Amino acid sequence: MVHVVLVSGWQTVNIGDVAHTPGALRAFERYAPEVKLTLWALSIDESVRRMLARYFPDVEIIEDRVVPGEQLSPGLERMFAEGDLLVHGSGPSLVGQAEVAEWRRLTGKPHGFFGVTVDPLRPYFSTLDRAASMVNAIDGDLLTEREREVLDTAAFVYCRDSLTERFLAGQELAAPKIAFGPDATVMFDVVDDGDGQAVLAEYGLKPGRFLCVVPRLRFTPYHQIRNYPPAAEDLRRTAYNAGYLKSDLDVLRQTVIGWVRATGEPALVVPEMSYAMEVAEAEFAGTFPADVADLVHILPRFWDLTEAAAVYRRAGAVVSMECHSPLIALAEGVPSIYVRQPTDTIKGQMYNDLGLPFVELGPGAGAAAGQLLQKIADDRPAAAEVARQARESAQEHVREMVETAVAAVGSRIS
């Protein structure tokens, strides 16, 4: 039996980052059910452990870390000895590159990347069109020594956006396969409807007849989330957020107003990251016109991935400034719109790659988002069919990713 080790689980303050892991597990479960899976989790909490145990009871979870200069734990020793292939899960960068490097050094067994973004442009702020021009203009080596090591020796590198693929294709890597492969979140479709029932009941939401809206700051305030003293860069980013907060969220506000007035159906403001509801309460509460206000609800807490996915499954549409809520909705076959901020990475290119609607934040963004949402509301069956076809296309890409991964077992990359 082939034994695949998935290194994933980057953080739990973002349900999008949580979704990478069960999405990848679901992909192997569906397309290579004969494979044994072990999750090498870098950062999970008790809630995520319960979710994984519930939906993937046969997957062993190892949480031990490699410590330079120290002997491997018994769990890691066994995993390194028994595993045939290490797959780096989807993520915003090569988050687990240290673990990949140790796997390669200690085992010589193959490894690969399962839908990652490698953004050479950060911290430049731009639209995706401008980002494409910048990527095309790169002439030279922009990878660190370790990045080059783990990419050069990979059996496969699946890039979750075509701009990453374009960038890496120009870096003269020896990896035999560098190709587009979507974020594994598009596979996360296993949750029970009951996980979202309490939210629907609390706000009187009817299946298919409400909108979910996800706000975001331009920069995530990690110093607040993780409670550490802000460095100068944190202070700069906080100031930058303040400069764009009201204008950015007004795009969502106008979108909500347009939905409620056009459909007579409610909107629910929900989080993808743990800080978002404090922002939503401060910026949205009491700001909607009288004819709309009673149909706008703000979830006053963070929620877990299964609850979010179950609610998205029942929504009429999802509009999000976060990149992964639309993918969670896509996995459920629900129409969604991504409103991309210029501070976000090139990962947003995956929406172009998958043929999904998105709006670049800037002049006219509110009108553009409103028009896309009105189109969904006007012909819901057609919108659902577009989402279904996009999901099928994305999942076919993932099938190829799984098949390539399993075929790599037994190879040796020097």
Protein Blocks (a to p, Z undefined) as FASTA:
>chain_A
ZZddddehjbfkbfklmmmmmmmmmmmmmmmmmbccddddfbdcfklmmmmmmmmmmbcc
dfbdcdehiacdfklmmmmmmpmbdcddddfbdfklmmmmmmmmmnopacddehiaddfk
bccdcdfklmmmmmmmpgcdfbdfklmmmmmmpcbdcdfbfklmmmmmmnopabfbdcdd
ddfklmmckbcfklmmmmmmmnopaehiaccdddddfbdcfklmnopacdfklmmmmmmm
mmmmmmmmmmmmmmmmmmmmmnopacddddfbfklmmmmmmmmgopacfklmmmpccdfb
dcdfklmmmmmmmpmbdcdfbfklmmmmmmnopacdddddfkbcfklmmmmmnopacdde
dehklmmmmmmmmmmmmmmmlmmmmmmmmmmmmmmmmmmmmmmmmmmgopacZZ
